[in-house]
Each structure stands twice: as C-alpha cells, then as structure tokens.
Amino acid sequence: MTRRVSFLSFGTLAIAMALPPARGAPCANLSLREAEMLIYLMPVGEKLRSEGMDISWERAPKAETNSNTYVFWVFNSKRAGTGSVTIGYYEVNKCSAVVRTSESGQVVSSSRLRAIQKILTGT
C-alpha cells in the first residue's frame, strides 16, 4: 500500500511537472522608445506644455532594480529662472506599460495614456 501511494504521488508530480505553466497576462515587452512615449504623454508633461514649457527625461538604469521596468529621471527642460528642474523619477513596466512614480508607487494615468497603453499591450 505504501509503495502504491508513493508511486501514485510520484506519477501525479511527474504529470504536473510536464504540463505547461499557467499563462497569465502576456508581456508586451515594451521597447525603450515605447516607454519614452508613455513618459512624454504623462499628464505633468501635457500640463507643462500648455504653459509653454516641456519635459525631458534621461533613463536611470542604475535605479532599475527590476528587469521588467525602465526608470526615468523626468525634468522640466524649459524652466525659466533658478531652482530645481526635477519633476521626479518614474518607472514604466515593460510588460503592462503601467507608469508609476518611483517614490510613492502611485500609478500615473490619463485617458490618453490609457489609450496608448491599450494599443501597446493589446489588451
């Protein structure tokens, strides 16, 4: 009886290991250029452009602790006067195209951004 139970357990384990893994949402595998488009379309950029300014960004690969994200330092490229030009650090998930603030993890969203994310991810 013990051998039969062991054999059945081993057989069940072997079958389970042979099955393909369960599939979750497919990964969009965004390119760097696509991630930059999402950064450009963030609401903060649209607000600054409406005020005659603009945003720029630099990728911050040393801040990328996860291989599934791009991290960008975003700054005001046309700020007049003195003071910090930094807007913040933002992460773009390569699979889901979700944009988050690096500091708080808050999702950045707008109707235009969601529409582009839907096109890029096919969802």
Buried (B, 14 or more C-beta within 10 A) or exposed (E): EEEEEEEEEEEEEEEEEEEEEEEEEEEBEBEEEBBBBBBBBBEBBBEBEEEEBEBBBEBBEEBBEEEBBBBBBBBBEEBEEEEEBEBBBBBBBBBBBBBBBBEEEEEBBBEEBEEBBEEBBEE
